[in-house]
Amino acid sequence: MNGGLQQRVVSKDGHNNVQIDNVEGMVKLYLHDIWTTVVDMKWRYKLMFFVSTYFMTWFIFGVIFFLIAMGNNDLNIDQPSNHTPCVMNVASLTGAYLFAQESQTTIGYGYRHISEKCPHAIVILVFQLVLTNLAAIFVTGTFLAKLTRPKKRAETVKFSQLALVSQYKGQLCVMVRVANMRKSPLLQCELSGKLLFPYVTEEGEKIQLHQESVNFQFDCNEQCSFLALPLIFYHVLDECSPLANLTPEGLMVRNFELVVSLNATMESTASTCQSRTSYVPQEFRWGYEFKPLLFGTHGGKFITDFNYFDEIQISNDSLLLQDPRNKKLLLEKEYHKD
């Protein structure tokens, strides 16, 4: 994970960044759970699947009705006067296709219709209507499921691009800012984290991505009642923290990824949603704090200016001046004041 672009398990926009490869029977596994497979399809593939479902059923049953007409000698031009076709006015594959389409999309017949003298064609017609209706219910259900997925609501949750290390209530903390981009609040919000890093066990076993929990708090509670304003969640760097030995110099050489997840309940539907992001050492800033972004107006309302969402400023806490980059910036700041 060192050198060049650092690898991530979770991308900044919250997507899974792990590629699954060389899995035996992958297609079979996906077909066993066809509902989830279709729901997870990208929209362009789902639209193709939706259109092809109708065209394929129309074509397949059109071929069947064409074979029935062929077996009943309906395609012969020289027919006896007492001959009754199975499907009236079907003399080609195109006509059979149009009959199958008309049977599925209308409640009555016109030029082409089925004959009562052909019971096996009636059975095929009933089977077509049952099967195509089930297919339509399945495809429509997957469309609705994809449209109402909590994943879309989670995309309106914004995380700060940087994680900051600063003093909060007398304790050294890692802080991230989270905002809800909609007016409807998210309820029972809980921010949790996982620290992923290489690890060697006492037995000498090398674990490429060892995981340890990183608990974030808000006002001494693990949950906040609702997320309507941008909030800052913090993790205390105490002796129980997996980041307890973090130092400004360590950020330049350590190899880890902090995956942060916000779990919340949507007020409108009461369903849960989860939004994720991750931070690597290059995205940590030691001795900084977030700039305020909430401003009041004369009308009694508050304005959240997202131009300041990712803006940070150096903390004036002397305990954090051990970072050489902060010392340099503070000296420049004092110089400009003079």
C-alpha positions in Angstrom: 0.0 0.0 0.0 3.0 2.3 0.1 4.3 4.2 -2.9 2.2 6.0 -5.5 -1.6 6.0 -5.2 -2.5 4.3 -1.9 -4.9 1.4 -2.2 -8.3 1.6 -0.5 -10.9 -0.9 0.6 -13.5 1.8 0.4 -13.4 4.7 -2.0 -14.0 8.3 -0.9 -17.5 8.2 -2.3 -18.3 5.1 -0.2 -18.1 2.4 -2.9 -16.6 -1.0 -2.3 -13.1 -1.0 -3.9 -12.5 -4.7 -3.7 -12.6 -6.7 -6.9 -13.7 -10.3 -6.7 -11.9 -12.6 -9.1 -11.4 -16.3 -9.8 -14.4 -17.5 -8.0 -15.6 -20.9 -9.1 -19.3 -21.0 -10.1 -19.8 -17.2 -9.8 -22.6 -17.2 -12.4 -24.4 -20.0 -10.6 -24.1 -18.1 -7.3 -25.6 -15.0 -8.9 -28.4 -16.9 -10.5 -29.4 -18.5 -7.2 -30.2 -15.0 -5.9 -31.6 -13.6 -9.1 -33.6 -10.9 -7.3 -30.6 -9.2 -5.7 -28.6 -9.7 -9.0 -31.3 -7.8 -11.0 -31.7 -5.1 -8.3 -28.0 -4.5 -8.2 -27.8 -4.1 -12.0 -26.8 -0.8 -13.4 -29.7 1.2 -14.9 -28.5 0.7 -18.5 -28.5 -3.1 -18.1 -31.7 -3.0 -16.2 -33.5 -1.1 -19.0 -32.0 -3.6 -21.5 -33.3 -6.5 -19.4 -36.7 -4.9 -19.1 -37.1 -4.4 -22.9 -35.6 -7.8 -23.8 -38.0 -9.6 -21.4 -41.0 -8.5 -23.4 -39.4 -8.9 -26.8 -38.1 -12.4 -26.0 -41.4 -13.6 -24.6 -43.3 -12.3 -27.6 -40.8 -13.9 -30.0 -40.7 -17.3 -28.2 -44.5 -17.6 -28.0 -44.8 -16.3 -31.5 -42.6 -19.2 -32.7 -44.7 -21.6 -30.7 -47.9 -20.4 -32.3 -46.2 -20.5 -35.7 -45.3 -24.2 -35.1 -48.8 -24.9 -34.0 -50.1 -23.3 -37.2 -47.6 -25.3 -39.2 -48.6 -28.6 -37.5 -52.3 -27.8 -38.1 -51.6 -27.2 -41.8 -52.8 -23.6 -41.4 -50.0 -22.3 -43.7 -51.0 -24.3 -46.7 -52.6 -22.1 -49.3 -54.8 -24.8 -50.7 -57.0 -25.8 -47.8 -60.3 -27.6 -47.8 -63.4 -25.5 -47.2 -64.1 -27.1 -43.8 -60.6 -26.5 -42.4 -60.6 -24.4 -39.2 -57.2 -22.9 -38.3 -55.8 -22.9 -34.8 -55.1 -19.2 -34.9 -57.1 -17.2 -37.4 -55.3 -15.1 -40.0 -51.8 -16.3 -39.0 -49.9 -17.3 -42.2 -46.3 -16.3 -41.3 -43.9 -16.0 -38.4 -44.5 -12.2 -38.3 -48.2 -12.8 -37.9 -47.6 -15.3 -35.1 -45.3 -12.7 -33.4 -48.0 -10.0 -33.7 -50.6 -12.4 -32.2 -48.4 -13.2 -29.2 -47.8 -9.5 -28.7 -51.5 -8.7 -29.0 -52.4 -11.5 -26.6 -50.1 -10.1 -23.9 -50.9 -6.4 -24.2 -54.7 -6.3 -24.9 -57.9 -7.7 -23.4 -59.6 -8.3 -26.8 -58.9 -9.6 -30.3 -59.5 -8.1 -33.7 -58.1 -9.5 -36.9 -56.1 -12.4 -35.3 -57.7 -14.6 -32.7 -57.5 -18.2 -31.4 -59.9 -20.9 -32.5 -62.0 -23.0 -30.2 -61.2 -26.1 -32.3 -57.5 -26.1 -31.1 -57.3 -26.9 -27.3 -53.5 -27.2 -27.2 -53.3 -23.6 -28.6 -55.6 -22.4 -25.8 -53.4 -24.1 -23.2 -50.3 -22.4 -24.7 -52.2 -19.0 -24.6 -53.0 -19.5 -20.9 -49.4 -20.5 -20.1 -48.2 -17.4 -22.0 -50.4 -15.0 -20.0 -49.4 -16.5 -16.7 -45.7 -16.6 -17.4 -45.5 -13.1 -18.9 -47.5 -11.6 -16.1 -45.2 -13.2 -13.5 -42.2 -11.8 -15.5 -43.8 -8.3 -15.6 -44.3 -8.4 -11.8 -40.7 -9.5 -11.3 -39.2 -6.8 -13.5 -41.5 -4.1 -12.2 -40.7 -5.1 -8.6 -37.0 -4.8 -9.2 -37.5 -1.4 -10.7 -39.4 -0.2 -7.6 -36.9 -1.9 -5.3 -34.0 -0.1 -7.0 -35.7 3.3 -6.9 -36.5 3.0 -3.2 -33.2 1.7 -2.0 -31.7 3.5 1.0 -28.5 3.6 -0.9 -29.8 6.6 -2.8 -30.6 8.4 0.4 -27.1 7.7 1.7 -25.7 9.5 -1.3 -27.0 12.8 0.1 -24.8 12.4 3.2 -21.5 14.4 2.9 -18.3 13.6 4.7 -15.3 16.0 5.1 -12.5 15.3 2.8 -10.0 15.4 5.6 -9.8 13.9 9.1 -8.4 16.3 11.7 -6.4 15.6 14.9 -6.9 18.2 17.5 -7.8 18.9 21.1 -11.5 18.5 22.0 -12.7 19.0 25.6 -9.1 18.5 26.9 -8.5 15.3 25.0 -6.6 14.6 21.8 -9.2 13.4 19.2 -9.6 12.5 15.6 -12.5 14.5 14.1 -14.6 14.2 11.0 -17.4 16.4 9.8 -20.7 14.9 8.5 -23.6 16.8 6.9 -27.1 15.8 5.7 -27.8 17.4 2.3 -31.6 17.1 2.5 -34.0 19.1 4.7 -35.6 15.9 6.0 -33.4 14.9 9.0 -31.8 11.5 9.6 -32.7 9.9 12.9 -30.6 7.9 15.4 -27.4 8.6 13.7 -24.4 6.6 14.7 -20.9 7.0 13.3 -18.5 4.0 13.6 -15.1 3.2 12.1 -12.8 0.4 11.2 -9.0 0.8 11.2 -7.4 -1.4 8.5 -3.7 -2.0 8.7 -1.0 -4.6 8.1 -0.4 -6.7 11.2 1.9 -9.5 12.4 0.6 -11.8 15.1 2.7 -13.2 17.9 2.9 -16.4 16.0 4.5 -14.6 13.0 1.4 -14.7 10.8 1.2 -11.7 8.5 -2.3 -10.3 8.1 -2.5 -7.9 5.2 -5.6 -6.0 6.5 -6.1 -6.4 10.2 -9.3 -4.7 11.5 -9.9 -2.9 14.8 -13.0 -0.9 15.8 -12.8 2.9 16.1 -15.7 4.3 18.1 -16.8 7.9 17.3 -18.8 10.0 19.7 -21.0 13.1 19.6 -21.3 15.1 22.9 -20.2 12.0 24.9 -22.8 9.8 23.3 -22.4 7.2 20.6 -25.5 8.4 18.9 -27.0 11.8 18.0 -30.8 12.1 18.0 -31.0 13.5 14.5 -28.8 14.9 11.7 -30.2 18.2 10.5 -27.1 20.4 10.8 -23.5 19.6 9.9 -22.0 17.9 12.9 -18.4 17.0 14.0 -17.9 13.5 15.4 -14.8 12.7 17.3 -12.7 9.7 18.4 -10.6 10.0 21.6 -7.0 9.0 21.2 -6.7 7.3 24.6 -4.9 4.1 25.6 -7.8 2.0 24.3 -7.7 3.5 20.8 -6.0 1.6 18.0 -4.6 5.0 17.0 -3.3 5.7 20.5 0.4 6.0 19.3 -0.4 8.3 16.4 2.0 11.2 15.9 2.5 13.9 13.3 5.7 12.0 12.1 3.8 8.7 12.1 1.3 10.1 9.6 4.1 10.3 7.1 5.2 6.7 7.4 2.3 4.7 8.8 0.2 2.5 6.6 -3.5 2.3 7.4 -7.0 3.1 6.2 -9.8 4.5 8.5 -13.2 3.4 7.1 -16.0 5.5 8.6 -19.7 4.5 8.3 -22.8 6.5 9.3 -25.8 4.4 10.2 -29.1 6.3 10.4 -32.9 5.9 10.1 -34.8 7.8 7.4 -37.6 9.9 8.8 -39.8 9.5 5.7 -39.8 5.7 5.5 -38.3 4.6 8.9 -35.8 2.4 6.9 -32.1 2.4 7.7 -29.4 3.6 5.4 -25.6 3.6 5.6 -23.1 6.0 4.1 -19.4 5.4 4.0 -16.0 7.0 3.3 -12.4 6.3 4.2 -9.3 8.2 5.2 -5.7 7.3 4.5 -2.7 8.9 6.4 -2.3 11.6 3.7 -5.8 12.8 4.4 -5.1 13.5 8.1 -4.2 16.9 9.3 -2.5 17.3 12.7 -3.4 20.4 14.8 -6.2 21.7 12.7 -9.9 22.4 13.3 -12.9 22.9 11.1 -14.0 26.4 10.3 -17.5 27.4 11.3 -20.1 27.1 8.5 -23.4 27.9 10.3 -24.5 31.5 10.2 -27.6 33.2 11.5 -29.9 35.5 9.6 -32.1 38.4 10.7 -35.1 36.3 9.8 -34.4 33.9 12.6 -33.1 31.1 10.3 -29.7 29.5 10.0 -27.7 29.2 6.8 -25.2 26.4 6.3 -22.6 27.6 3.8 -21.0 24.5 2.3 -18.2 26.6 0.8 -16.7 26.2 4.3 -17.5 22.6 4.7 -14.0 21.3 4.0 -12.2 24.5 5.1 -9.9 24.1 8.1 -7.7 26.3 10.2 -4.8 25.8 12.5 -5.7 25.1 16.1 -4.1 27.5 18.7 -3.5 24.7 21.1 0.2 24.7 22.0 0.2 20.9 22.5 -0.3 20.5 18.8 2.5 22.6 17.6 4.8 19.6 17.4 3.9 19.2 13.7 6.6 21.1 11.7 4.1 22.1 9.1 1.9 23.8 11.7 4.9 25.8 13.1 5.8 27.1 9.7 2.2 28.2 9.0 1.9 29.9 12.4 5.1 31.8 11.8 3.8 33.0 8.4 0.6 34.0 10.1 2.4 36.0 12.8 4.6 37.6 10.1 1.5 38.8 8.1 0.0 40.2 11.3 3.1 42.4 11.9 
